């Protein structure tokens, strides 16, 4: 957990400072645009507010600005990578051979991940640029953050380099000490909302943490590993007085603020236990408010209990003709998990409902995946079953499956008419995980048999019948289409009629 620091900041380079460091320059009205927002609208509002007041300064100006943002209570450089003592104006790198020789300007989000420029933002943005020991910074290089159990290098304050042991990423990572993990996590989260749609941080190993999809489905710019890592550090190492002072100092220098330092709970509304819920600003406690307890999770109680978070619907409805399938896709997710989420179907008509998978794996306490539920009735009637989702330590989640099987309406007329028992016209899509579809074929007023052919096959499609007789078509018959790939094909009914359907696989 983070140590709590109440800092009496030494005011250096006072020629551009007009107030003491511990005084906040923000109130809740600064964030009023976030009130009532959720999901992508909240993300967009955060993108706007995090840029409010921003002024880009030169990369060389950072040497000066560190005097506003990164001095400890002794007036020395506050280095999160080492325990060295550096003086602001005299220990800047140049060259170095050993730890404690000098400090430099560390892009905690490596600049090679977004193009390598320091001439403008984000290459000179103080929210991820911090002063660090030059030697340790050299060891860190462009490796992503992670957690290490068998370090190949350890700095003087315990920061480590080595193979990652957290989540799905298996490369070399750099792990800062526990005291500063939340600082770096919130710096990264602030960079995501600040530069969304302007910069991608995905070059090289940046793709282990960031992606370019700023929606709920895309984890708002983070990979699964990125969410697991940054939210873990954000929660375990809450906002300290050091961060509060630094946030105020950055506003003094470059004009803007990090919303995840001001309102730590906001991260939960994008990536955590309140994901996609609506923000009511008055329910949150800001770190700039007198009621905020430094080093706490004030304003956002986060449960550590294993929980299945979706699906949230209590029932699903299916409706098809006999011998036809209907598919529903659900998203299965959970937090704080210690085991996979298992899925079972039970009840009177459980044999009519099948699942594309019986479990969703968990990684670093989280689980997320789509499951296809298929309803396959053979006779007219209503059917029901219960889908149960369970995981170790979680309360079970149940979903009632309601199926209605009705005979397709007869169509009479002088011309042959084809009735397909699924709601398609000229296209049939096989969702991911669904490898067969049953069409109920009924055709009136035929003069002869119907041929069934597949052409332009690129995805392993096959039909169980090559012809449908006049009598079978009149009374109704089933045609099963299977696939073994994700390509496509054209299904053509010929002979007595002429109709083509495009088949595609996801």
N, C-alpha and C positions, 0 to 999 in steps of 0.2 A: 504494500500500500504506500501511497505517497506520504512523505514527511510534510508537515505543515510549516510553512515559512511565513513569518510576518516581517516584511522587509522594510527597513528604514533605508530607502535608496539613497545612495550617494549621488548627488547631482553633479554630473560632469558635463562640460561643454554647455554651460548654462546660457550661452548666448542665443540658443534657439528654444529654450524652455521657459514657459511662463507659469507653470503650475507644478505642484509636487506629484511624484509618481503614483502614490497610492490613491489619488482622487480620480474617480471614474468620470468619464466625459460622456456618459450615455445614460438614458433612462428607458423604460419600457416602450415609450412612444417611438423610439428609434426602430423598433421591430413591429410596429402596429400593422404593417402590411402582411404579416404572417398569420394574423388572427383569422380563424375560420378556414384556413387552407389545409389541404391534405394532398398526399400523393404528388403528382407532377406539378400541380399548382403551387404546392408548398415548396417544391424544389426550385421552381422558377422564381418564386418570391425570394428565396434564400440567395439565388444567383444575383438578383438585383441588389438586395440589401448588403450583401458582402462586398459589393463594389462601390457602395455609397461613399463618396468623399475621397476615393482613391486618387493619388497622384503618383505617377511613376518617377523614380529618381535614378540616378546613375549607380552602376554597380560599385564604383569606387566610393560612393557616399556611404556605403554600408559600414566602412571603418568608423565613420563618425556616428552613425545611427546606433551602433551597438552600445554607445555610451548612454543612450536613452532607453534601450530595450534589454540589455543583457549585462548589467553590472550587479554583482552581489552586494551584500551588506557591508563588505570591506572595500567596496569600490573597485574590485577586480572583475575581470571577465568571467561570466558564469558559463562554464563549459560543461555540457551534458555528456561528453565522451570521456572526460578524464578528470583527475583531481589536481591538475596542475594550477599554478598561480600565474595569471597573465595580466600585464598592465595594458590598458586600452591603447595607448599611443606608441608604446615602445616594443611590444612583442608580436607585431604582425609578421606573418610569413611573407617573404622569402623562402629561403632554403631551410631544410631541417634534416637531421639524421636520427634524432631520438624523440621519444615522447617528452613533452614539456619544453621543447625548443621554441615553439611559437604557435600562434593560433591563426586559422584562416577562415574563409567564408564557406561554410558547408551547405550545399544544396541537399537538405535532408530528403527531398524528392529529386533524385539525380537529374541534372539538366540534360543529359543524353537521352532521357526518356521523352523529352518534348522538343528536341531540336538543337539543344546546346547553346542557345543564345543567352547572353547576359545583358544585352543592350536594352531590353524592355521586359515587361511582365510576361510570364512568371519568373523569368530568369533572375530578377532582382527583387522578388517579393519577400519581405521580411517574415511572413507567416510560415515559410518553410526554410528560410535562410537563417542559420544560427552560427555563432562563433564556436569553433571546436579545435582541439589539438590537431596540428597538421599531420603528425605521424599516424594518429588513430584514424583520421579522416582518409588518409591514403590506404589504410587497411580496409576501411569500409568500402571504398571505391564506389561502384555503381550497383552493389548488391542490394536486393530488397531487404526490408525488415522481416524478422521472423524470430523464432525461439530456438535456442541451441542447447544441447545437453552434452556434446563432446566438442568443445571449442578447439580450433586450431590456433587461435590468438585471443588473448584477454588483455584489455587495457588496464590502466592503473585504477580506474574506478569500478571495474568489473564488467564493462561492455565486452561482448563476445562476437567472434566470427566463427562460422562453422556450418555444418549441414543442418537444414531445417527439421524440426520435430513437430511442428504444428500444422495440422490440416493437410491439404492435398498437395502443397508445393514441396518439391523434393530437392531444390537446389541449395546453393550456399546463401546464407543470410547473415545479417548483422543484427544483434540484439542489444539495445541499450539497457541500462540498469532499470529496475522496476520503478524507481523514483520518477523517471522521465518518460515512461512508455505512453502514458496518457497525453503528455505534451505533444509527442510526435504524432500520435493517432489523430488528435484534434487538428493538428496542422494539416495533415493529409485530407481529413474530411472537409476542412475549410477550403482547401485547394480544389476539391472536386466541385463544390457548388460555385466557387468564385470563377472558375474557368470553363465551366460546362459549355459545350458547343463552340468554344474558341480554341482550346488546346486539347490534344489527346496526350495522355501520359503513358502510352502503351508501347513505345519503342523499346526493344530489348526486353529486359527483365521487368520493365514497368507493366507488361501485360499480365504478370502474376497477380497484381493487386488491382489494376484499373482496367475498365473497358470503356467503350464509347456509347453505351446505351443508357441514357439518363431517364429511364422509366422504372416502374416497379418491377417489371419482368427482368430488366437488366440490372437490378440491384442499384439503381441510381449511380451508375458509373463505376461500380466496384465488382470485382469477381467474387465468387463464393469464398475464396481464400481471403480476399481483401476484407470482406465483411467479418469473417470469423476472427481475423487478426486485429483489425482496428477497433471493432466493438468490444472485444475482450480487453484490450489495453485501455480503452476509453472508460470501461466500467471498473476495472481493477485499480486504476490510478486516477481518481477524480481530480477536478480542477484545484490547483494550489494557488496560494497568494502570489507565487512567482509568475504563474500564467496570467493572473488578473492584472498584475503590474505590467507585464510585457504587452498584453493586449492594449492597455491604456497608452503605453509608450509607442506602440506601432501606430495608433491613431494620431498621436502627436507628430509622428514623422511622415507616414505615407497616407494618413487620412481615413483609413477604413478599419473595420473590426472583424474578428472571427466570431460568427454567431454561436459556434459550439463551445466557446469559452464563456460567452455571456449567458447562454441558455444551454447548459450541457444536455438537458433532456431532449432537445430537438433532434439529436442523432437517433433516438429511439423511434421517432416518427418517420424516419426514412429507412433505417436499416435494422431496427430492433423490435422490441416487444410491442410497440405501438405503431408499427409500420402501416402506412396508408390511413391511419386514423386522423381525425380532424383536430388541429391544434386550437386549444382555447388558451390564449396567452396569459390570462389572469390566473390560470391553474398552475403555471410554471413559476419557478423561483429563479431569478437571474443572479449570477455571481456578483453583479454590481449592486445588489440590494442588501440592505442591512440585515435582513432575515436569513440570508444565505450563510450556511456553515461551510467554511473552507475545508476541502477534503471530503465533502459528503456528496451524496446523490440527491440533494434537496430538489424537490419539485418533480421528481420522476422515480417513483418506487419501481425498481426492476426486480421481478421475481426470478429466483435462480432455480425454481422447481422445473423438472422436465414437463414440457407442455406440448401437446399437439395443437398447432395453431390453425390449421386448415385441413379439410374443408370446413366451412362454417355453415353451409346449408344443411338443414335437417332432413331434407327429402329430395329425391330426383324423380322426374316423370319420364317414362318411355312410352312410345306409341308407334306400332307397326302392324303390318299384315302378317298372317301365318307364314312361317318358314322364311321370315325376313329378319334381319338384324338391325338393331338401333344402338348407336354408340353415344355415350356421354363421357366427357373427359373431365376429371377432377384434378385439382392441384393439392398435393399432400405435402405439408410442411410442419416443422416443429422447432423448438428451441430448448437449449439446456439438456439435450438428450444424451443418454448413455448407451442406447441401443437403437437398432433400426425400428421403423414403424411398420408393423405387420397389418395386413388387410385380410379379412375373412368375410365370406357371405354365408348367411344362415337363414333359416326360415322355411316355410312351406314350399315356396317355389324357387329355392336357392339354385336348383339345377338349371334354371332358365337365365341366370345372370352369371357372367364370367368376368374375370379381371385379366388385364394385360400383364400384371405382375402382382406377386403376393406380398411384396415389401418394398420400402423405400429406405435406402441406406442413410446413415447419419455420418457427418464429418465435422469434427470440432464442435460437437454439440448441436449442429443444425442439420436439418433434412429438408429437401425440396425436390419434387419431381411430379410428373403427370402420370396418372393412371387412367386407362380406358376401361369403362364398364360396358359390357355388351349384353343386350337383352335379345334372346333368341327363342321366341315362342313358336310352337308348332300348331297351336289350336286357338280358336277365338276364345277370349275370356279376359279376366283381370287377374293379375299376378302380383305378388309382393314378396320381398325379402329384406333382410337387414344387413347392411355393410357395417362392419365393426373395425375401427382402427385402434391399435393398441401399441404401447411401448413401455419398457421398464420404468416404473415410477410415475407414469402418466395416468390421468383419468381417461377411460375409453371414450372415443368419439363414435357415435352411431349415426348412420344415414339410412332412412327408409327408402327402399327402391320400389317404385310403383310402376307396373307395366300394364298397358292396355293393348290387347291384340284384337284387331277388327278386320273383317274381310273387306278387301277393296271393292269399291262401288262398281257395278256392272255398267259398261258403256255400250250402247247399242246403236247401230247405224248401218248404212249400206257399205261403208268403207271399213276395212280392217282397222281395229284400234288396239294399241298395246297399252297394258296397264302394268307399271312397275311398282312393286310393293315398298319402295323407299322413295322419299320425296326428291327425285332427281329429274332432270330433263335431258341435258346433253352431256353431263359430266358426273362422274362418280369418284369421290376422293376416299382413299384409304388412309385414315389417320395413323400416326406413328404407333406401332405396336399392334395394329389391326391387320391381319394377314388374310382374311377371307370376308366376303360379303355374299349374302344369299338374296337373290332377286326373285320375287314372286311374279311370274309371268302369266298374264291372262290376256288372250287375244280373241276377239269375236270376228265372225264373218270371214273366216279364212277360206281361200280356195285351195290351199295346199299346205305343205309343211314349211316350217321356218328354219333356216340355217343359222348357225351361231359360229362366227369366226372371230379370231383375234389377229390383228395386224399391227405393224409398227411397234412391236413389243420390245421394250428396253428394260423392263423391270421384272421379268420372270412371271408374267401373268398367265393363267390357264383357266379354262372353263370345263365343267364336268359333263357338258353335253355339246354335241356338234349339231344336233337337229332337235326340233320340237315338233311333234306331230300335230296335225289339225285338231284331233280329239283332246290331246293333252293341253294344248293351248286354250281350248274352249272351256275346260273345267278348271284350269289353273295348274301351274307346275312350278317347281323351284329350279333355279339356275344358280350354281355356286361358282363364284369367281374367287380364285386364290392368287396370291402374289408372294414372291420370294425376294423381291428387291424394292427399291424406292423410285424406279423409273416410271414409265407410262406405257400405254397401249391404246388401241382403238377396238372397241367391242362393236361388231356389226351384226344386226339381225337382217338376214336376206331371204331370198326365196319368195314367199308369198307377201312379204312386206319389205320395207327398206327403212332402217333406222340405225344411226351410228351414235355411240356413246364414248366419250373420252374417259379413260381410266388414268388416274394419277395417284402416286404414293408419296406420303410424307416421311 
